[in-house]
Amino acid sequence: MSNSSFNIQTIFPKTSQIPKKFKLIAKYEQKEYLIGGEIRIWNGAVQQVYSPVCISDGKGGAKQKALGSYPLLTEKEAIEAINAAQHAYNNGFGQWPTMSVEQRIKHVEDFVFRMAQKRDEVVNLLMWEIGKNLSDSEKEFDRTIDYIKDTIEALKELDRNSSRLVIEKGILAQIRRAPLGVVLCMGPYNYPLNETFTTLIPALIMGNTTVFKPAKMGVLLHKPLLEAFRDAFPPGVVNTVYGDGKAVVGPLMSSGKVDSLAFIGSSRVANILKHQHPRLHRMRSVLGLDAKNAAIILPDTDMDLAVNESLLGALSYNGQRCTALKILFVHKSIAHIFLEKLSTKIENLKIGMPWDDGVQITPLPEDGKASYLTDLIKDAESFGAKVMNPSGGKFNATVFFPALLYPVSPQMRVYNEEQFGPLVPVVPFDDIQEPLDYITNSNYGQQASLFGNNPEQIASLIDPLVNQLSRININSQCQRGPDIFPFTGRKDSAENTLSVSDALKVFSIRALVAAKLTESNKILINNILQDNKSNFLSTDFIL
Ligand code: G3H
């Protein structure tokens, strides 16, 4: 509903008001998990799953809808999963790591075909499990399919470029990329499909074997894909574990069998995980972590554009994006008009259930999130900030109306904490050094947005900021995409770089075959090449 008819107390639907297309026919009582090519059935303890969407009883009460459950596996199954991955890798002798690139691509193509059949079911589960609106849930699914297809094309290109031999100083060589071993992939709850697959798929296609564990929320949506994983890949190449992180991920890490950790989550958890590995130097990490991206809004900005981009940047998917604008620095001379316009826009955001037409603000999946956000507001108020929009901070159970907070200052928690939700803190500034000092002193180092039109000033900000952050957006919100662009960060924000082509590199190592150019070596190598005896030493060109 748009804010003119907005009553947060009656926001949740009765069962009869849920559109038929999005109703869940039955609960998802997931018992299945995939290990060694076999879908096993779990009969032990389970984790109940509740939707952030509440169902109204029609008498003023509303309860989070029970969606089903998933297995709470134990150390035993976790170790079985990693053993299965290690067995499939078989120290590099396995069928998957020694397979030709062309054949591996065929397996991934088979997977993506099977995955595409499950679109409606996965999209519906995205809405129910994490409260993402329909259009963003569809985008997440479609973007993931595109990412996989682009990955295939990027690998073909990489392979073509390395399909020739090089001769240097009397040595002949073929230089390609080889897999790392066993990769543990763990995605976040806000992009549970996309961000898991942007590490899982490149890891797989490069010849690694994998164990994959979904985040705490956004688990059931992977269930429809289990059979596709089983049928599209050789046994043990993809294994899944579910359950409490301490119970299953701790043993995986301390087993020492993880060659590469792909984790999107908090830097706190990443630190714990890395230090559980007994031989840390052996493990490569690909991490997407915390961020508190700032916008700097300069006096000569195009005001409407800055307001619109700030709104999108701060509040798309309720602000639950690692790339969200989480703090806005606005020049004092324009703060008044900026706040007025942004407040009006926020008040007009459509709040409702994920499937509602054009809805922008939806229920929040994290336990206790509304009370956390309320605490941040109270803390800011105690230091003199005010909620600028009339509906800001109103909440009912899992629904929280976005709050525009002003003036925000350094002693407030929201100045430094990553709120990861619908709070928009605005800091007034006189001197450009104030936001620059903020970025310099911050523990985060992902991106920033600059709004202004003076070429000298923008250029003078770009040059130092690219040395502090990894992407500077000009008159545009912060974002990860397009996915062929590098996505990374400094400080506590990331380790390593992801993009369609970078991901292929981070899950592989350059390896080469080299030989002194003697007559006998020429004959030997020619013989191997002519009869296609090796998948690595090969001049085959993928078309
Ligand atoms: O949560 C972090 C995501 O990578 C952000 O992606 O900027 O495309 O929403 P996005």
Residues whose N, C-alpha, C, O or C-beta is under 5 A from the ligand:
A	BS01	G3H	Q320 R321 C322 T323 C478 Q479 R480 G481
